[in-house]
Amino acid sequence: MKKSIFLTLIAVVGFQIQSFPATTEETLLADRPNIILAMVDDMGYSDISCYGSEIPTPNIDRLAAGGIRFSQFYNTSRCCPTRASLLTGLYQHQTGVGHMMSEGRFNFDYGVDGYRGQLNRNCVTLAEVLRSAGYQTWMAGKWHLGDDMDDRPLQRGWDKFYGSLSGAFSYFKPQGDRHLMEGNEALPPPDPKTYYTTDAFAERAIQWISEKDDEKPFFLYLAFNAPHWPLHAKEEDIRQFVGKYMKGWDQLRQERFERQVKLGLFDPSLGVSPRDANVRPWDEVPA
């Protein structure tokens, strides 16, 4: 059967489980869309060209042109709380992830319900709800919501997981306590000459889609670690931008704002927001 694939980049506000007679189950599954939830990490509002960037992002722009674009929205300022809200539809403190995830030597369990450093059991994830509704559930990419066995993707509703539990890891060779995982099994470091996380996560997603059970809809959560630090890029991509940023952030910010005005995103009378007082003007930065 053919099903449409929706790309959604919004947090689901709430979930509700409803019971249906068994006789209608196959009909309901046939009518339910496949869902791809793609997420990028630490990307700025103006970092893609459809929002004023100098960086060409034609594929993302095409998705934006065919979908809904937000011009006024809010998200949490940190990585883990954003993911907790996105995947549960709750305020991050309700999930136990008001700050960051406890990881390795970093303990963010502050002993109060809103700050436990792990996704709690008082919430359900989007994957848990959709799997109970007959969906195949897959996740590729960065988790960063808990590394205890009870808090991993397979224990929170996903049938398949490929990626890292960590908050930041090498794009070329994830290793050590920031290693890759297949399900709940740790993987050896990949070959940095041929491996790149953005490609690997996308390729795994494509593989799962090609191998899907056509009798069931699927939910794919594709959580890239890019463009979060470390800022790793392929040599061929770096070559496209050599020298482009030597003009400095002050001029680049002004140029982005001017493009945003042309795109109708901002009123020209607003002007560029003030530079952070702790950031030097570009011409005062030592060479």
C-alpha positions as CSV (number, residue, x, y, z in Angstrom):
1,M,0.0,0.0,0.0
2,K,1.1,3.5,-0.6
3,K,1.1,6.0,2.2
4,S,2.1,9.6,2.2
5,I,5.2,10.7,4.1
6,F,4.9,13.8,6.2
7,L,7.9,15.7,7.4
8,T,7.1,17.5,10.6
9,L,9.4,19.9,12.6
10,I,7.1,20.8,15.4
11,A,6.6,19.5,18.9
12,V,3.4,17.5,19.4
13,V,1.4,19.3,22.0
14,G,-0.4,16.3,23.5
15,F,-1.1,12.7,22.8
16,Q,-4.3,10.7,23.4
17,I,-4.7,6.9,23.1
18,Q,-8.1,5.8,21.9
19,S,-9.5,2.3,21.6
20,F,-11.1,1.0,18.5
21,P,-13.0,-2.2,17.6
22,A,-10.6,-4.9,16.4
23,T,-12.6,-5.2,13.1
24,T,-11.6,-1.7,12.1
25,E,-7.8,-2.0,12.9
26,E,-6.6,-2.8,9.4
27,T,-8.7,0.0,7.9
28,L,-7.3,2.5,10.4
29,L,-3.7,1.4,9.8
30,A,-4.2,1.8,6.1
31,D,-5.4,5.4,6.5
32,R,-2.6,6.5,8.8
33,P,0.3,8.4,7.3
34,N,3.9,7.6,7.6
35,I,5.7,10.2,9.7
36,I,9.3,11.4,9.5
37,L,10.3,13.8,12.3
38,A,13.7,15.3,11.4
39,M,15.7,17.4,13.9
40,V,18.9,19.4,13.6
41,D,21.0,20.4,16.6
42,D,21.9,24.0,17.6
43,M,21.0,25.5,14.3
44,G,20.4,29.3,14.3
45,Y,17.2,30.8,12.9
46,S,19.1,32.4,10.0
47,D,21.4,29.5,9.3
48,I,19.4,28.2,6.3
49,S,19.0,30.1,3.1
50,C,15.2,30.3,3.2
51,Y,15.6,32.4,6.4
52,G,18.4,34.6,5.1
53,S,21.6,32.6,5.3
54,E,24.5,32.9,2.8
55,I,24.8,29.1,3.0
56,P,22.9,27.4,0.2
57,T,20.4,24.8,1.6
58,P,18.3,23.9,-1.4
59,N,16.8,20.7,-0.1
60,I,15.7,22.2,3.2
61,D,14.4,25.2,1.3
62,R,12.3,22.9,-0.9
63,L,10.8,21.3,2.2
64,A,10.1,24.7,3.7
65,A,8.4,25.9,0.5
66,G,6.1,23.0,0.5
67,G,5.2,23.1,4.2
68,I,4.5,25.4,7.1
69,R,7.1,27.9,8.1
70,F,7.2,29.5,11.5
71,S,8.2,33.1,12.1
72,Q,7.3,33.4,15.8
73,F,8.0,30.4,18.0
74,Y,9.7,29.4,21.2
75,N,11.9,26.5,22.2
76,T,14.0,25.7,25.2
77,S,17.5,27.1,25.2
78,R,19.3,23.8,25.9
79,C,19.6,20.5,24.0
80,C,18.1,17.9,26.4
81,P,15.0,20.0,27.4
82,T,14.2,20.7,23.8
83,R,14.3,17.0,23.0
84,A,12.2,16.1,26.0
85,S,9.5,18.5,25.0
86,L,9.6,17.6,21.4
87,L,9.1,13.9,22.1
88,T,6.5,14.1,24.8
89,G,4.5,17.3,24.2
90,L,5.2,18.4,27.8
91,Y,7.1,21.2,29.4
92,Q,10.6,19.9,30.0
93,H,10.4,20.0,33.8
94,Q,7.4,17.6,33.7
95,T,9.6,15.0,32.0
96,G,12.5,15.4,34.6
97,V,14.8,17.0,32.1
98,G,14.8,20.7,33.2
99,H,18.5,21.1,32.5
100,M,20.8,18.5,31.0
101,M,21.2,14.7,30.9
102,S,23.5,13.0,33.4
103,E,26.3,11.6,31.4
104,G,29.5,9.9,32.4
105,R,31.2,12.1,35.1
106,F,28.5,14.8,34.7
107,N,25.7,14.4,37.2
108,F,22.7,16.6,36.6
109,D,20.4,14.9,39.1
110,Y,19.6,17.8,41.5
111,G,17.2,15.7,43.6
112,V,14.0,17.4,42.6
113,D,11.5,16.1,40.1
114,G,12.1,18.7,37.4
115,Y,15.8,18.2,37.4
116,R,16.6,14.4,37.4
117,G,18.9,14.3,34.4
118,Q,16.9,11.5,32.8
119,L,13.5,11.2,31.0
120,N,11.1,10.0,33.7
121,R,8.2,7.5,33.6
122,N,5.6,10.2,34.3
123,C,5.5,10.9,30.6
124,V,5.1,8.9,27.4
125,T,7.0,9.5,24.2
126,L,5.6,9.9,20.8
127,A,7.1,6.5,19.8
128,E,5.4,4.8,22.7
129,V,2.0,6.2,21.7
130,L,2.5,5.4,18.0
131,R,3.8,1.9,18.5
132,S,0.7,1.2,20.6
133,A,-1.3,2.3,17.6
134,G,0.4,-0.1,15.3
135,Y,3.3,1.9,13.9
136,Q,6.8,0.7,13.2
137,T,9.1,3.0,15.2
138,W,12.7,3.8,14.3
139,M,15.3,6.3,15.5
140,A,18.6,7.3,13.9
141,G,20.9,9.9,15.4
142,K,21.4,11.6,18.7
143,W,19.3,10.6,21.8
144,H,20.6,12.7,24.7
145,L,17.7,11.9,27.0
146,G,19.3,9.3,29.3
147,D,21.9,6.5,29.2
148,D,20.5,4.3,31.9
149,M,19.1,1.1,30.4
150,D,15.5,2.1,31.3
151,D,15.9,5.4,29.5
152,R,17.2,4.4,26.1
153,P,15.3,4.5,22.8
154,L,14.4,0.8,22.7
155,Q,13.0,1.1,26.3
156,R,11.0,4.3,25.4
157,G,9.0,3.1,22.4
158,W,11.4,2.6,19.4
159,D,11.7,-0.7,17.7
160,K,15.1,0.2,16.2
161,F,17.8,2.6,17.2
162,Y,21.1,3.5,15.5
163,G,23.1,6.4,16.8
164,S,24.6,7.8,20.1
165,L,23.2,8.3,23.5
166,S,25.6,11.1,24.1
167,G,25.2,14.9,23.7
168,A,28.2,15.6,21.5
169,F,30.5,13.3,19.5
170,S,32.8,13.2,16.6
171,Y,31.2,13.3,13.1
172,F,34.0,11.1,11.8
173,K,34.9,8.7,14.6
174,P,32.4,8.5,17.6
175,Q,34.3,6.5,20.2
176,G,35.0,6.1,24.0
177,D,32.0,7.1,26.1
178,R,30.5,8.9,23.1
179,H,30.4,5.8,20.9
180,L,27.8,4.6,18.5
181,M,25.1,2.1,19.3
182,E,22.9,-0.4,17.4
183,G,19.9,-1.0,19.7
184,N,21.4,-1.4,23.1
185,E,24.7,-2.7,21.9
186,A,27.9,-0.6,21.7
187,L,29.6,-0.5,18.3
188,P,33.4,-0.2,17.7
189,P,34.6,3.1,16.3
190,P,34.0,3.5,12.5
191,D,36.7,4.3,9.9
192,P,37.0,8.1,9.9
193,K,38.2,8.0,6.3
194,T,34.8,6.8,5.1
195,Y,32.4,7.6,8.0
196,Y,30.4,10.8,8.5
197,T,27.5,10.9,11.0
198,T,25.1,13.0,8.9
199,D,25.4,10.6,6.0
200,A,25.3,7.5,8.2
201,F,22.2,8.5,10.0
202,A,20.4,9.4,6.7
203,E,21.5,6.2,5.1
204,R,20.3,4.1,7.9
205,A,16.9,5.9,7.7
206,I,16.7,5.2,4.0
207,Q,17.6,1.5,4.6
208,W,14.8,1.1,7.2
209,I,12.2,2.7,4.9
210,S,13.2,0.4,2.1
211,E,12.8,-2.6,4.4
212,K,9.6,-1.5,6.0
213,D,6.5,-3.7,6.5
214,D,4.1,-2.3,3.9
215,E,1.2,-3.4,6.0
216,K,2.0,-1.0,8.8
217,P,2.7,2.8,8.9
218,F,6.0,3.9,10.2
219,F,7.3,6.7,12.5
220,L,11.0,7.7,11.9
221,Y,12.7,10.1,14.3
222,L,15.9,11.3,12.4
223,A,17.9,13.3,14.9
224,F,21.1,14.7,13.4
225,N,23.9,15.8,15.6
226,A,24.8,18.6,13.0
227,P,25.5,21.4,13.3
228,H,26.3,21.0,17.0
229,W,30.0,21.1,18.1
230,P,32.5,19.7,17.3
231,L,32.1,21.6,14.0
232,H,33.3,18.8,11.7
233,A,32.8,19.1,7.9
234,K,34.0,17.2,4.9
235,E,36.9,18.7,3.0
236,E,34.9,19.2,-0.1
237,D,32.3,21.2,1.8
238,I,34.9,23.3,3.6
239,R,36.5,24.3,0.3
240,Q,33.2,26.0,-0.8
241,F,33.5,28.5,2.0
242,V,37.2,29.3,2.3
243,G,37.6,33.0,3.0
244,K,33.9,33.6,3.1
245,Y,33.8,34.5,6.7
246,M,36.9,36.7,6.9
247,K,34.7,39.7,6.7
248,G,33.6,39.0,10.2
249,W,30.4,38.5,12.2
250,D,29.3,42.2,12.2
251,Q,29.1,42.4,8.4
252,L,27.6,38.9,8.1
253,R,24.9,39.7,10.6
254,Q,24.0,42.9,8.6
255,E,23.9,41.0,5.3
256,R,21.7,38.3,6.8
257,F,19.3,40.9,8.1
258,E,19.1,42.6,4.7
259,R,18.2,39.3,3.1
260,Q,15.6,38.6,5.8
261,V,14.0,42.0,5.1
262,K,13.9,41.1,1.4
263,L,12.3,37.8,2.3
264,G,9.6,39.6,4.3
265,L,10.7,38.1,7.6
266,F,11.5,41.4,9.3
267,D,10.5,45.1,9.1
268,P,13.5,47.1,8.0
269,S,12.9,49.6,10.7
270,L,13.8,47.0,13.4
271,G,17.5,47.0,12.5
272,V,20.0,44.4,13.5
273,S,19.8,43.4,17.2
274,P,22.8,44.6,19.3
275,R,25.9,42.4,19.4
276,D,26.5,40.7,22.7
277,A,28.5,43.1,24.9
278,N,30.9,40.3,25.7
279,V,31.7,39.7,22.0
280,R,34.4,42.0,20.5
281,P,33.9,43.8,17.2
282,W,35.5,41.8,14.4
283,D,38.1,44.4,13.6
284,E,39.4,44.2,17.3
285,V,39.9,40.4,17.2
286,P,43.6,39.4,17.0
287,A,44.6,37.9,13.7
